């Protein structure tokens, strides 16, 4: 790969990936609303994914995109509409127009957040978003399916759990995605051949996971970390009824 674009590169996940993905491409291009300082092997583009023109400028010349930009929690609907829905559309449409071959989309477990915690699900389970935020992630997965079937764009949608350095609450025992495993997952999503359209859960090797490993074998993803190592620290009390935790109104 010659050039890789990361949108939302200044955010929590983007800050980890920009260093972790070094070597996957000759050049990593970073897009954010604010000016970032480029390190060796990086390019910086200031732009807003809500603008198709900005998205096209950022995608131009890139072989793949890791799309992270967006609101990361529940918000008023119009804000979600503009940033997470219109912005994600702009990135997919820019990829189509600019001839980019693959998008790795940061979806979320909140696209299926209203499943009860007694139920283990796979990626074949219908969407049950727990918020407008979760709904926007289900929309992004739908875009990935459409652009693959209609335009041949490859899309890997990662239903990311809790991307934190270490578990700090009971829910993380099933939702944790360690930084090390997160980098591996995105790297595999960029490098695996012939992925077509694929949705996978983005979590570590957690023995209490409520999500099956559908698609991990296709990517070659083999997570190394297990939140169980932190069980004594976070306690065993289960305060939630639904997969989405605090996002799903009780």
Residue, then its C-alpha position, 0 to 999 in steps of 0.5 A: x500500500x502506498x498511502x493510507x488515510x486515517x480520518x479523525x486521526x487526532x482522536x482517542x483511537x486515531x492517536x493509537x493507530x497512527x503509530x501502531x499502523x506504521x509500516x502498513x503503507x509508505x505514507x500515512x495521511x492524517x485528517x482531522x479538524x485541527x492541524x496535527x504535527x506530522x511525524x516522518x512518513x506522515x502527511x496532514x490534511x485539515x478538513x471536515x468529513x461533513x464536506x464531500x470536497x474535503x473528504x475527496x481532497x483527503x482520500x485522493x491518492x489513497x489506497x485505503x481509509x480507516x474512518x474514525x471521525x465522528x461523535x463518539x457518544x450519544x448526542x442530539x439527533x441533528x449533530x449525529x446526522x451531520x457528523x456521523x451520518x452525512x460525514x460517513x456518507x462523504x467518506x464512502x462517496x469520496x472513496x468511490x469517486x477517487x478510486x480508493x479500494x478499501x474502507x475500514x469503518x469504526x462501527x460500534x457495539x452500540x449498533x446492537x446495544x439492545x440485546x439482553x446480556x443473557x444472549x450471545x450474538x454474532x454479526x448475523x443478528x439484526x441491528x438493535x441500536x441503543x441510541x442515535x449514535x448506535x443508529x448512525x453506526x448501523x447506517x455506516x454498516x449499511x453504507x459499506x454493504x451498498x458500496x460493496x455490492x454496487x461499486x465493488x468497494x471493499x469494506x470492513x466494519x468493526x463493531x468496536x467494544x471498549x477501546x481503553x488501555x485497561x478495563x476499569x468497570x465490570x462491563x469491560x470484562x466482555x467489551x474490552x478491546x486492548x490497544x495492542x489488539x485494536x492495532x492488530x485488528x485494524x492492521x489485519x483489516x487493511x491487509x487481509x485479501x479479498x474481504x469483500x464486505x465484512x462486519x466483525x466485533x472488535x474486542x479482545x480475547x475476552x472469555x466473558x464476551x457476549x459476541x461471537x468471533x464471526x469473521x476473525x478467521x477471514x481477517x487472520x485476527x488473533x487477539x492476545x489480551x483477555x479482560x479476565x486478568x482485571x476481574x478482581x479489580x473491577x468486581x463481579x457485580x453485573x449492573x446492566x440488562x443490555x449489551x449497550x450498558x449505560x447507552x441502553x436505557x434501563 
